[in-house]
Amino acid sequence: MKRNNSIDVMRGLVMIIMALDHVRDLLHTTSLSQSPTDLTTTTPALFFTRWVTYLCAPTFVFLSGTSAFLSMNAKQDLVATRRFLLSRGIWLVGLEFSVVNFGMWFDPHFDVLILEVIATIGIGFLILSVLLKLPPRTIGLIGGLIVALHGLITLIPVPENLLLKVLRSLFSPMVFPYGTGKLLFVAYPPVPWLGIMLIGYGAGRFFESTEQSQRRIFLKTGLLSLGLFSLLRGMNLYGDPVNWSSQKNRLYSFLSFINVTKYPPSLQFCLLFLGIMFLILSLVQGINNRWTGIVRVYGKTPLFYFLVHWYLIHPLVFVMVFLQGFKSSDLVFGFNFGRPKTGSGIDLWAVYLIWLFIVLMMYPLCKWYGAYKERHKEQTWLRYL
């Protein structure tokens, strides 16, 4: 299957941005105690450092659906595509609860297991494999209905019943204790993210149009999405569980307006960030220069990048805390990432420097792995990484 340059550029861009959020999460002075989007305590710089990374997950999930469509259309083999989605889905869920979780926590006891974007994409692939017989437009419509209406489910109160909690965790974040002192945290409830994936699958046919048609379609779609977001957000009636409100000044009022809910991804969240994604896709159509070439290197190897970058960032946590005078007995794992309870961390400007360092470190690794995959297409296992 011929690669789509705009998809690779878009993926590469969000992979670069994603690393910023993970460096901030693991290393910033206030990341263990303060929400960067809490307008009562945040600063504009910290807010936007977090907010801009909201683009990553919906884009990655949407383009996973799009890539599934393009692969299906290229092969014209329903059985082979279904088999691949099933096996890749199981593989991604397994990766989440092993390689990804260890890279995130560095806790050999796995006291906290977290279901995030990789497992959610895996679950989405499993469900999409069942829906493949449906026309792409129908699959896209199902996805649109999920995105538009799943917020109604979260309005229903759930009594203390394990089965109902499990069902609710399909739609909203939930924590389940297991074993002795261990927790399973469903941070990315599968159903809302499935809706985004199905929309991406349904939109896959647009990526087979000419560059001029794609530019026009994505521009119109992006503007329409942002227009609907502005209308719903301004009305404060439906589409996000938290209304925006006037703040201490115009800047903070604007921050309130764009401060939408990611967990789970609300309708307004999806309209805003998928709208931004479509505008970027329209801008990068047909652009082939040095910078897009660099970004594509990351976009061609997104899962490899995702797995490896954790193992570059997390050791820096221990370098940081030991340089700051802490001892191994001070380390707290689980949600603390191995950092002491208080007193550790670096300033925001240093977070940006380390982020750039991580991105630069990943470039030759991704370039090497992308070239290796290109030279060894006969090795089918490479399709899973």
Buried (B, 14 or more C-beta within 10 A) or exposed (E): EEEBBBBBBBBBBBBBBBBBBBBBBBBBBBBBEBBBBEBEEBEEEBBBBBBBBBBBBBBBBBBBBBBBBBBBBEEEEEEEBBEBBBBBBBBBBBBBBEBBBBBBBBBEEBBBBBBBBBBBBBBBBBBBBEBBEBEBEEBBBBBBEBBBEBBEBBEEEBEEEEEEBEEBBBBBBBEBEEEEEBBBBBBBBBBBBBBBBBBBBBBBBBBEEEEEEBBBBBBEBBBEBBEBBBEBBEEEEEBBBEEBEEBEEEEBBEBBBBBBBBEBBBBBBBBBBBBBBBBBBBBBBEEEEEEBEBBBBBBBBBBBBBBBBBEBBBEBBBEBBBEBEBEEEBBBBBEBBBBBEEEBBBEBEBBBEBBBBBBEBBBEBBBEBBEEBEEEEEEEEBEEE
